Amino acid sequence: MSSRKGLSAVDLERLREFDACTVSNAIEKFSVRLRNEGFISRAVRCRFPDLPPMVGYAATGRIRTASPPMTHRCYYDRMDWWTYVASLPKPRVIVVQDADGKPGMGAFVGEIHASIALALDCVGCVTNGAVRDLPAIKALNFQLFSGNLSVSHSYAHIIDFSEPVEIGGLKIRSGDLLHGDRHGVLNVPLELVADIPAEASKILAEERELTDFCRSPGFSLEELAKRLQEWPGSCDLPWRPR
């Protein structure tokens, strides 16, 4: 098993070789959490589904956009925020929870914020709020997951950072490792990073064998029932912690 301190660029790059669904399936094999935990549910949409998987450590913050900040003008003059982001291991993912009663009035992340974040080795942003400037940001290969879009940044400002946030039922702590693609975003247990690629490759081989059978002339319900009974992908319930 690996800790964050022991993770290498190679470990993270190997993780990026797999889509989020396969990574999720691999994590299930280790029985470290319930199957309805560890991922964002419904709250965000991937804005650039054709980009490759995003993997990075969470830089967390909370924002508001509906009303002016009490101090500072906006996030541009919050060097304490940028200093915090730069203090985390790289690559990094900006994770901001819009704390307004109705999130997403204004966009916290646009071309300027994405450009600064990219310079600080960030690879994407996850927010239940809004984003904007999609063509310019896509050209940067900077991934976005957001609740909605907005033409205006309105009064977007940071209210706190480095503390845990919650987006779509997923509690995300500073430094958590996130994996995201067109399917969504999930939290990857740090201790499993070195083991997931081998398990994911095994799962893909098992799935390929089953799908090949379904497309073959020898397909039958009788044989399908037999294979499903023996297939390693079958549910293993109830959940049992390791």
C-alpha positions, 0 to 999 in steps of 0.5 A: 500500500502507498501513502500520499508521501510515497506516491510518485508521478508514475503512480498517478499517471497509471491511475489516469489510464483508467476511466472513473467507472473502472477505478470505482469498480477497483476500489469496491474490490478492497471493501474499504467503504460502502458502495454508495459512498466515495463519489459525487452524486448529481451535483456536478456535470463534466464540462469537457467530457472528451478530455482524459481523466483528471487526477489531483489533490484537492485544494478546498474552499468555500465561496459565495457569489450572490452578495459582496464580500465583507473584506477584499474585492474578490479572489484575485487579491486573496494571495493567502488562497493562492499560497495555500493552493501552492502548498499542496502536493501536485497535481492539484484540483480546485474544489470549491463549495458554493455556500449560497442558499441557491448555488451558482448565481455567479461563476467563481472560475473563468479564464483568469482563475483557470490560468492562475490555477494552471500556473500553480499545477492545478489540472481542474476544478470541481464546484457545485456552483457555476463556471464560465469562459468554457472555450478559453478554459478548454483550450488550456486542457483544464477540466471543469465539473460544475453545477451550472454555467453563468455569464457573470462572476457576480460577487464571487469571493472566498469565505474560507479555505483548507477546511472540509467541503461537501459537494453532492454528498461527498465530503472532501478534505484538503489533500484528498486524491480525486479522480474525475472524467465524463462519468463524474468525480470520486475520492481515491483512498491514498493507501490503494493508489499503488494497487488500483491499476492491477485490479482495474486491469484485471476487471477490464479483462474480465469484462471483456471476456463477458462482453465478447461472449455476449457478442459471440454465436455461442451465446445462450441464456443457460451459459450466461446464467452459469457465467454470471454465477461465477463472474468475479464482477458479481455483487459481494454483499453485505459490505465488510470492512477490511 
